[in-house]
């Protein structure tokens, strides 16, 4: 009880404990900059980039030429599209293209709040002078996918090659598909933005798409597909795809950007590069990765506790409460929590040999919701008139 000596209004500051939630939609940007440190820099506003790294290099590609750096454009696109926090790593110019990316990935190892990785300069029209390997784009993007898979808690947003012929991007996608592919998504074509001089400039889409991811996470959660979202700042596309071309590309796991009449430029797809149907959707991969991050962060306090039934019950209680929260927010499918997930930590998962080894084994099963990619409206013509229904 608080005893006040003088009648009146008294102010008391109360600092509640931080909520047991994770911040998601936090990208790390790797690329070239005019100046600044080569260590990761935490940014919450676009002007911080200019103050730290000195702005853009050569201003991005134009309709009549090319440039050698897109990092500044990507970071600005992220903030313009609702992003709130990112990390930026300036890559050393002295290293080859692939070596610089690998060096930047090593610099990210100690950051625990990053869950997205973007490297817009990989597909820059002008390669770095020290690297003439024609397959450098694929090698560098594979390195990012491998990094995300080995970490298990990050997702790569990769840029399609700026080719007018979509089959080039299909080949790029095929080269990236593999065990690591489920930890990344590919976006095409490039975005057209209006430059300060009024000229149209084309940029890789990953920075703007990262902003769409961040916005979807803030408003709904990682289970919200970052698609059918307006790309702020984009006024055109480098390639205008017909509906049939979009369908062909999407079947090959390429996420397209479309200019829809009256609706602006939109992200139109949420497929991973994974060949396994279980990890086809971006939402499923990111949801499971986020669950893993939560377990690692908020259950470390149970380490070194006595390995007995009381610990197992506590583990099940903590995990059940967290997964039930995901179910209530619509992240898991099912009519009841029992249909949406299960947690098992008992004598079956922890036989005597496991206990003797000092290990606690818990089985978790979840049913992520799938995005409604295809909506069919049936128009039935009958003698009594026309009936419209959604199937």
N, C-alpha and C positions, 0 to 999 in steps of 0.2 A: 504494500500500500504506500502511496506517495502522500506525504504530509506537506501542505502548502502553508506558509506562514502569513502571506498577504492575500486577501481576497482579490479575485480578478482572473484574467485569462493567463495561463502559463503555457509556454511552448516547450514541447519535449520532442526531440528528434529520435525517431525509432528507425533502425536499419534492419529490415527483415532479411533472413537468409536468402541467398540467391535461389531461384527456382531450379528444380532438378530437370532442366531441359537443355537441349543442345542447340546452338546456333548453327544453322545449315545455310547452304547457298553462299559460301565464302570461297571465292576463287583465289588461286595464286596465278599471277600473270608472269610469264617468262618472255623476255624479248630485249630488243635494243633500245637504248636511250641516249640522248645527247650528252648527258653527264650524270653524276650521282654515284652513290655507293653500289657495290656489287653484292651486298647482303640484303636479305628480305626486309622490305619496308612496309609497315602496316598503315593503310590509308582508309579514311572514312569519308573523305571529300575529294572531288576532282582537283581543286586548287592545290592540294597537298602534293599531287603528282608534279605539277608545274614547278612548285617550290623545291622539290627534291631532285627531279630528273631533268628539268629544263625544257619540257614540252616535246613536241613531235620532231621526228627526223624527216625532212624533205616533204612533209605534208601528205603522205599517202599517195596511192595510185590515182591518176587522173584518166580521163577518157582518151588522152593522147600519149600517156607515158606510164612510168612506174616509179616506185620509190623503194627505199631499203629499210623501212622501219614502220611497224604498225602498232607498237606497244601503247603509245599515248592514245591513239584512236580507240583501241580496244578498251582501255581503262575508262576513258570518257564515255564510251558507249555503255559500259557497265553501270556507271552512276546515272546516266541519262535514263536508263531503263529500270530504275528503282533499286539498284544495288546499294548496300549500306556499308559493307566492309570487304576489303580485299587486301592481299599481300602482293607486292611487286618485286620481282628479282631482275635486276639488270644483268644481262649476260655479257661476258667478256668478249670483246671483238678479236682478241688475239688467238682464240681457239677456233677450230673448225666448227661448222654448223652443228653437227651432231654432238661433238664434244662439249660445246657451250651449253646445249640443252641438258646433257647429262650432268654437267657441273651445276646447273640451276636446280635440277631435281634433288641433288644431294643437299643443296642449301635449304630445301624445304623440309628436311627430315625432322627437325625439332619443332615444327609448327603443328600444334594439335587441333587448331580450329579450322584448318583448310579441308574442304571436302570436294572442291572442283579445281581442275588444272587446265589452263589455257596457254597456248604458245602461238600467238598470231603471226609471228615472224617466220615460222617454219615454211609457210607457203608464200612468202614474199616473192614478188616477180623477179627481183634481182638477187641471185644467190650471193653469199658471202665469198669474197675473192679466194679465200684459202680452201674452199670446198667446191670441187667440180663434179662430185658424184651425182649423177642424174637421179639416183634413188634416194637422195638425202631426205626428201620429204617423208617417205615411207619409213626409213630407218629412224628418224627422229620421232615420228608419231608412234611408232612401235615402242620406243623407249618410254614414252609417256604412259602408254597403256600398260606396259609391264610394271612401271613404277606404281600405278594405281592398283593393279592386281596384287602386287607384293605387299603393299600397305593394307589393302582390303577396305579402306575407309575413304577412298577418293575416286572421283569420276572425271574422265577427260572429255573436254569439249573441243573437238577437232574441226579444222576448217578444210573444206573441199578445195581442190586445186582450182585456180581461177581459169577454167577452160570453158569455152563456149559450147563445146561438144560434151554432153552429159555422159557419154560412154567413158570418157577419161576418168570421171569421178567414180563410175561403177568399177573400173579397174582398180582405182585407189582403194575403194571400200573392200574389194575382194582381197587385196594385199594386206589389209589390216584385220580381216576376220580371222579369228583363232581363239585359243584359250584366254587371251587377254582382252578380246574384243568386247566382252560383256561389261567391261569397266570404262567404256567410252562411247561417244556418239559422234557422228559425222554430219556436218551442216553445209548446204550448198543451195544457191549460188552466193556470190559476194553481194554485199549491200552497197547501194549508191547513196551517198550523202552529199549535201551541199557544202562546199568549202568556203572559207572566208573570202575568197576572191570570186565567188559565185560559180565556179566551175564544179562539175560533177566529179566526185572522187569515189572510187570503189575500194571497199574495205573487207577484210575477212570477217565473218559474222560472229565469231566465238565470243567477243567481248560483249556485244549487244545481247546475245543469247544467254550469257552468264547472268546478265541483269534480269532477264525473264525468269531464269531459274530462281534467283534470289527473291524476286517479287512473289512468285508462286509459293515458295517456302514460307515467306512471312505471312501471307494471307491465308493459306490453307495448310501446307505441310509438304514434306517430300513426296507424299503420295499423290499430289496434284501434278498431272502431266504438264510440263512446261511447253505447252503447245496451244495453238489458236490464240496466241498472244500478239498484240500489236508491238512492232519493233519501233520504238520511239527514235526519231532522228533519221530514219531511213526514208528516202523519197523515191527510190527506184531500186531496181535489181540489175545486176550485170547480165543476167540471162532470164528471160521470161519463159517459164516452162508451161507447156500445155498440160491439161488435166491428165492426158494419157502418159505424158513423160513423168509427171509427178508420181503416178501409180507405179510405173516401171521402176523408178528410182527407189520408191518406198519399199517395194518388194525386195529390193537389193540392200535394204537397211540404210539408205541415205535419207536423212531428214531434210526436207526442202523448205525454202522460204518462198512465199507466194505474195504477189501483189493482187489483192482482191478488190474489185471495184466497190468504192464506197466504204471499204473496211480497212484500208491501209495495207502496209507490208506486215505479214504475219509469219510467225514460226509455225510450220505445218508438219509436225511429225515428232514422235518421241520413241524412236527405236534405238536400241543399242547396236553395236557391231558384233554382238555375240551370236554364234551359230546355234547355241543351245536354246530351244524354245522356252525353257524355264526363265531365261534371262533376256527375253526379247524386248521387254518394256523397260524404259528408263526408270519408271517408278518402282518396279519390283527390285531392281538392282540397288537403287539408292535407299529404299526403305530398309532392306536387309543390312546394308552397310551402316546405316544410321543406328539400327538396333545394336549392331556390334560395337559402335562407338560408345553408345550409352552404357552398355554392359561394362566395357573396359574402364570408363570414367567413373561410374557411380557405384561399382561393386568391388572396387579395390579395397575398400574398408573391411571386407570379409576375409581377406587373406590372413593366414595364421590363426584363424579361429578354430576351436576344436571341431574336428571333422566327425560330426555325429548328426543324429536326427534333427536336433535343434537348429543346426546350421542349414540343413537341407530345407527345413520348413521356412526359415528366414529367406533363403534364396528364392524359393518358390513364391513367397509373399511379395518380395520386391519385384520380381520379374512379372508376376501376374498383374500387379497394379500398373506397371508401365505399359504392358501390352493391352490391358483393358482401356487405358487412356487412348492408345492408338485406335482401338476399335471404336470407341465413342466418337472419335474425330473422323471416322470414315476411312481410315487407312487400311483396314482389314475387312474382307468380305465375309458374310455369314449373317444369319438372323440373330444369333446369340454369340456371346464370347466363346462358348464351347466349340462353335463351328468355325470361329475365326482364328483361334490359336490354342496351343496347349503348352504346358511347362511340366516337365517330369524330372524330379530329383529325389531319388529314394534308394532303397536297397538294391533294386534292379539295375539302376545306372551306376551304383557305387558298391560293387561287391567287395569282399574283404581284400582282395589283391589290389584293387584301386585305392582303397582307404590306406593300406599299408604303404603305398607309394606316395601318400600325401596329396592325392589328387581328388578333386570333387568334379564329377561329371553331371552336367545338366543338359537335357534334351529340350529343344524349343522348336515348335512348329508354328508357322504363320501362313495365312492365306492372303497375300496382298491383293488389293483391288486392281482390276485391269481397266485401262482407259477405254472409253467408248469411241473407238476409232471410226466405226462404220455405223451410221444410223440410216435405216431403211424406212422410208415412208411409203406405205401401200395405198394406192388410190384404186378403189374397187368400184367398177361401173356395173350397176344393176338396174333392174326394172324400176326400183323405188327411188333411184337417184344415185348420187356419188357418195361413197363413204371413205373418209380419210382416216388412216390409223398408222401408228408407229410400231414397227416390228423390230 
